[in-house]
Amino acid sequence: MKEETTETITWQDFEKVDIRVGTIISVEDFPKARNPSYILEIDFGELGVKKSSAQITSLYTKEQLIDKQIIAVVNFPKKQIATLMSECLVMGVYGNQKDVILLHPERKVENGSKIG
């Protein structure tokens, strides 16, 4: 499979992206979303709790997600997704079936820890 060519960015561009670790504290079904999704509430420590929509229902149950640490971009502008104002972008990788596999730290770390 050939990788898509991406634009080269500078180190300064990368430094603008604020990627943090947070812990999922609440998970709800999101029936108004276009694709099957959950609404996640994520604790980012000193940054507070942020909401996000995540299309991860095929690989994760709500119970599996509670207390799971994830990695997210926290400095995008808020984005309206159906009835939800999403406040961060939860990061994942697409598996073979195009399911999203969440990125997470290998070991438990403090909420709000910066990735860099």
Secondary structure, 3 states (H helix, E strand, C coil): CCCCCCCCCCHHHHHCCCEEEEEEEEEEECCCCCCCCEEEEEECHHHCEEEEEECCCCCCCHHHHCCCEEEEECCCCCEEECCEEECCEECEEECCCCCEEECCCCCCCCCCCEEC
